[in-house]
Amino acid sequence: GVLSELYEYRKCGMNIYCSEGDWYLKGDNTFLSNEVLARFDNKIKDYMVFLSKEEKERVADDAALMISWDELRKRIIRWEEFANKHPELEETEKEVKLELKILIKIYTCGMPNTDIYNYSTKTLLDDLKMSYENFLKENSNSRYYGLISEVYSKLKINNFVVDDDYFKFIEIKLDKL
């Protein structure tokens, strides 16, 4: 039946996942690192191992965040640490840094189905505020520390109200990344 056919894809290094009501095929990075690259000791294997760990928990689906704000913060730091450890890797420039920009944009702007503020009060969500505070306490070595510090300061001055001025401010900041 269908299930046995799906297992055949898994044997070939393909995973199947559901998103927005449809099924998709995706390369299985765990398969690549364990089966294809097992005998190699190289940077691309490091990347595949890193991806296989990261993809175990999806960040978003249907424009909605699927992890907590603080898990998103930790994910940003992991991706940044990988980029710093492997600057010579072509994938760092083409994929890792692009993913970091996306993660930072989500962290500072939200997504269509995940606002960063309470809809009725227009104030920053408490758990995101706490995550920003954690970022400032724990991630002072991050290249994004200055950005999060500015974001937090701007929001604090405005009593954590998220308004149009905030989004204009963050758009300018993100364009400079």
MOTA-V601473 format. One record per residue. N is the residue number from 1. RES is the residue in one small letter. OMEGA is omega as a letter, one per 40 degrees, with the letter a starting at -180 (NA if undefined). Layout:
n = (N,N)
res = (RES,RES)
omega = (OMEGA,OMEGA)
This chain:
n = (1,2,3,4,5,6,7,8,9,10,11,12,13,14,15,16,17,18,19,20,21,22,23,24,25,26,27,28,29,30,31,32,33,34,35,36,37,38,39,40,41,42,43,44,45,46,47,48,49,50,51,52,53,54,55,56,57,58,59,60,61,62,63,64,65,66,67,68,69,70,71,72,73,74,75,76,77,78,79,80,81,82,83,84,85,86,87,88,89,90,91,92,93,94,95,96,97,98,99,100,101,102,103,104,105,106,107,108,109,110,111,112,113,114,115,116,117,118,119,120,121,122,123,124,125,126,127,128,129,130,131,132,133,134,135,136,137,138,139,140,141,142,143,144,145,146,147,148,149,150,151,152,153,154,155,156,157,158,159,160,161,162,163,164,165,166,167,168,169,170,171,172,173,174,175,176,177)
res = (g,v,l,s,e,l,y,e,y,r,k,c,g,m,n,i,y,c,s,e,g,d,w,y,l,k,g,d,n,t,f,l,s,n,e,v,l,a,r,f,d,n,k,i,k,d,y,m,v,f,l,s,k,e,e,k,e,r,v,a,d,d,a,a,l,m,i,s,w,d,e,l,r,k,r,i,i,r,w,e,e,f,a,n,k,h,p,e,l,e,e,t,e,k,e,v,k,l,e,l,k,i,l,i,k,i,y,t,c,g,m,p,n,t,d,i,y,n,y,s,t,k,t,l,l,d,d,l,k,m,s,y,e,n,f,l,k,e,n,s,n,s,r,y,y,g,l,i,s,e,v,y,s,k,l,k,i,n,n,f,v,v,d,d,d,y,f,k,f,i,e,i,k,l,d,k,l)
omega = (a,a,i,i,i,i,i,i,i,i,a,i,i,i,i,i,a,i,i,i,i,i,a,i,i,i,a,a,i,i,a,a,a,a,a,a,a,a,a,i,a,a,a,i,i,a,i,i,i,a,a,i,a,a,i,i,a,a,a,i,a,i,i,i,a,i,i,i,a,i,i,i,a,i,i,a,i,a,i,i,i,i,i,a,a,a,a,a,i,a,i,i,a,a,a,a,i,i,i,i,i,a,i,i,i,a,a,a,a,a,a,i,i,i,i,a,i,a,a,a,a,i,a,i,a,a,i,i,i,i,i,i,i,i,a,i,a,a,a,i,a,i,i,a,a,i,a,i,i,i,a,a,i,i,a,i,a,a,i,i,i,a,a,i,i,a,i,i,a,i,i,a,a,i,a,a,NA)
